[in-house]
Amino acid sequence: MTTTRLTQYAHGGGCACKIPPGELEAVVAGLTHTGPRDPSSELVVGLDDGDDAAVVRLPGGQGLVLTTDFFTPVVDDAYTFGRIAAANALSDVYAMGGTPTVAVNLLGWPRDVLPAELAAEVLRGGLEVAHEAGCHVGGGHSIDSPEPTYGMAVTGLVDLDRLIRNDRAAAGDAISLTKPLGVGTLNNRMKATGEPSPEAIDSMTRLNAEASVAAVAAGVRAGTDVTGFGLLGHLYKMARASGVTAVVSAADVPYLAGARQSVADGFVSGGTRRNLDWVRPHTDLTAVGEDDGLLLADAQTSGGLLLAGEVPGAPVIGEFVAAGEFAVVVR
């Protein structure tokens, strides 16, 4: 068993290393609402509302779902890092109500710094999770890079009549969350102390497959997954795209054991703070303190599904209402 701590070779970790949401929206602003002059197929979901994946219409009522996700190590163990990164990449297909069918690896590795055996362990972890999902892994691409990075480009299928997207929430819909929050701050603690959180690892490696199937069966047509922009960031994007306001009951939001104490101890990533800064002008946070705001904005890696509707087994944390002064209200 190696003693190499992968997180020490990366400036960030997991989805907390994403480009900040406000900065990213500015970068892609000129790329939305565009397309080829003579498209070969219909793009059903694209970049316009920052949804989880692209969807192209296929003959017979099916859609092709395409997504990609990769990041720097969120844990020290190479095999576990691979499992988490794969589960996170597959999640975007589940967030659309789809089924992953084939993936390809995306690997960046500092080959003069870290042994190839560790890279093989990363790939083995990703392969096992993809196979757990019933998804083929058909190769991929690798580069020599300054930091270790890993993820997947995933293709799936979806019934377009049951497609889940982030711009379909309606006033009166309940807000459900299928995994507890807190992996961001617990991972930040782990990076500083070297002590992993078994609860966080279990959450990050757990596929959103069952939650997706349950959401589709319950008739849910609006949703997303909670990753690097935190619950507040993804909820803001969903409310903005749907033209509604999201009202969250802070007391009903579930957290992993130790998450609240971890934030109180100061283990808060820069990504989480940037998330909170981004949503603050659009969010009424007057009913909660700063620590609650940071927990709600905590940058998740391989988080749960955030759904407009009630789903068996998932706690209801609020509801969507008619659009008001703020896109998100925390009570």
N, C-alpha and C positions, 0 to 999 in steps of 0.2 A: 504494500500500500504506500503510495507516494506521500511525502510530507510537503510537497510543493503547494503553496497557497496561490491559486490562480487569481484571486481577487486583487492580489498585490501587484499584478502586472497590468492592471487596467485603471484608467482615471475615474471611471464610473462603474456602475454595475447593473446588469439587467435593463429593464425598461427605463430606469432612472437616467440612463445615458442618452436618451432621446434628445433631439434638438427641441428646445422649448416650444410649446404649442403656438404662442403668438408669433415667434420668429419663423416657425415653419409655415404658418399660414401666409405670412408676407412673402416667403420665398416662392410658394406655389400659386400665388394670387393670379398671375397671368396665364396659368395653365388650365384653368377651369373653363367650362362651357365652350370647349373647342373639340374638334374632331376632324377626321379626314374628309376630303371633299366627296369621295365615293367609297363609303365604308363597306367592307365585306360582310359585316354583321352588325346587329344592334347592340350598343352598349347600354345595358339596363341600369347599372349603377357604376358611376365613375368617381372622379375626384371632387365633384361639386360640393358635397356636404361632408367630406372627410370620413366616409363610411369605412368599415373594416376591410372590405375587399371589393375588387371589381367583379362585375357580373355581366356576361355576354349571353344573349339569347341563342339557344340552340333549337333546332326543329323539334316539334312534339311537346312543347311546353316546359322543357328543361332549360336550366341555365348553367353556364360554366362559371365557376367561382375561382378567381385567381388572387393570390395574396403572397406577401413575403414579409419575413420578420427575422432580424438577427440582432445580437447585442454582445457586449463584453460580459465576462463572468460575473454571476450573481452569487455564486458559492465557490468554495475552494476545490471541491472534488470534481475532477474532470467528467466522470461518468454522470454524476448528478447534474452538472451544468448542461450536458447534452440532453438529458431528459427534460429539463426545465425549458430549454430553448425550443425543443421540438414541440412540447405541449403548448407553448406560447404561440408558435407559428400556426399550429393546427387550429387554435382557438378562433382565429379570424373567420375560418370557414364555418365553424359551429355557430359563431355569432350571426351569420347570415341565414341560419337554418339549414345549412348544407352538410354534405358528407365528404370528407377528404378522400381522394382517390389515388393521387400520386404526388410525391414531393421530391425535390432535389436539394442537396446540401449546399450551404454557403459557408465556407470556412476561411477565416483569416488566421494565420499562425506565425508567431515570431520564431522561426525555425532555428535561429542561432542562439536563442535564449531558452526555449522550452523544448523538451524531447518530443520526438514524433510519437512515442508511445502514449503520451497524454492526449495528443490529437486523436489518436485511434480510439481512446476511451470516450472522448467527447462524441465521436461519430457513432460509437456503439450505443451510447445512451440515447442518442437521437433516433437511431434505427429501431431500438426496442419500443420506444414510445409510439413511433409511427406504426409499427406492426400491431401494437395494442389497439390502435385506432382503425386497423384494417386498411392502412394506407401503404402503398408501395413507396419505396425509395429508389429512384432510378438514376443514381449518380449525383453530379453536382459540379461545383467549381471551388477551387482553393487558390489563395494567394499568400505570399510571404508578407506579413503585416507587422507593424510595431506592437500591436496589442492583440491578444487572442480574441477572436470574435467567432460566433457560430449562430446559425439559424437555418431556416429552410424557405424555399419558395414552394408553395402548396397550391395544387389544383384540385377542385372538388366539383360536385354536382349538386344542384338544388332544384326543387320544384318551384317554378316561378310564381305559382298561385299561393305558395306558402313562404315566400321569401321574407326574411326579417331584415329590415333596414332601419337606419337611425332617424329617418324623417317622417315616420308614420305614427308617432305618439299622439294621442288625442286627450283632450280634457275629460276627466273621469277615469282614465286608466290608472290602475295601481302601479307602483314602482316596486319591482322585485329584484333582489340581489342574490345570486346563487353561491357565492363564496364570501367568507368574512374578509374584511380588510386588515391591513397591517403588515403584509410581507415586506413592504419597502423599508419601514423603520427597523424591522427585525433583521433584514439583510444588512442594513447599515451598521447595526450593532455587531453582527457577525463579522463584517469586514474589519471593524475596529478591534474586536476582542478575540477573534478566531473561534468563537463558540457558536456553532450553527443552531438554528431553531428547527427542531423536528416538525413542529406544527407548520411552519412556513414552507419547508421543503415538501411536506405532504400536500399542502394546498397548491403549490406551484407545479407539481408533477401530476396532479389529478386532471384528467381530460374533462372538457366541457361537453362531452358527447351526450351523456344522459340528460343534462340540463337543456341542451339544444333540442333533443327529441321531445322532452316534456313540454318545452315552450311551443314548439310547432303543434303538438297535439292539443295544447290548450288554446290554440288560435291566436297566439301572440304574433303580431306583424311588425312590431317596432322593438328595437333593442340594439345593443352593442356589447362589447366586452370591456372590462375595466383593466386598463394596463397603465402605460407610463404617464398619462395625464391625470391619473387619480379619479376617484368617484366624482368629485365636483367637476373636473375638466370634461370627462366623458358625458356627464349628465348635462352640462352646459351646452355641449355640441349637439346633443340629442334634442334638448328643448329648443334651441335656436333653429335647428333644421326643421323642426315640427311646428314652430310657431306657437308654443305653449310655455307655461311656467312649471317647473318641477318643485314641489314642496316636499322637503325631506324631514322626517322626524329623527333627530339626532339620537334619541334614546333607543330607537329601533334598529339602528345600524349595527350589524354584528362585527366583532373584532377577534382576531386571533389572541390567544393567551400571551400576555406580556407586551402587547403592542402599545397600550396606553402608557405603561411605565417606561417603555423604550423611548417614546417621544418626550416624556417628562425628563428623562435623563439626557436629552439633547441629541439623540441619534436620528437626525433628520437630514435627508439628502438635499443637495442643492436643487435637484429636479423637483422635489416636493415643494420647496419654497417657491420655485418659479411657477409651479402649477397654481399655488394659492394666489400669487401676485397676478397671474393672468385672469383668474375667475373673479377676483375680489370686486372689480367694478360692476360685475353683472350678477352678483350674489349678495343676498341679505344674510349676513352672518352675525347680526346684532344679538341674537339669542344664545350664542355659544362663545366660549373663550378661544384663545389663540391655539391651544393644544388640540381642541376639537376641530378647528379649521385645518390644522396640519394633518390630523388623522384622516379627515375627509378628502384631503388633497394628496394623501400619501401615494407616491408613485408605485403602482403595483406592477409585478411581473407575473404573467400567466394568471391573471385574476379571473373572477367569475363573470357571468353574464348579467347585464343590467337590462331589465326587460319591462316593457309597458304592458302589464297584465299580471294576473295571479298565476303562479306555477306551483304545483304540489311540491312541498318540501323546501321551498324557498321563502325566506322571510320577506314580508312587505315592509318597506322602509319609508313609504310616502305615497304621493299621488301626483299626477299631472292635472293642472287646472288651466283655466283660460289665461292667456298671456297677461301678465301684469307689469309692474315697474321693473322687476328683476326677472332674469331667466331662471334663477334658482333661489329658493328661499329655504333656509335651515331653521327649524323650530325646535 
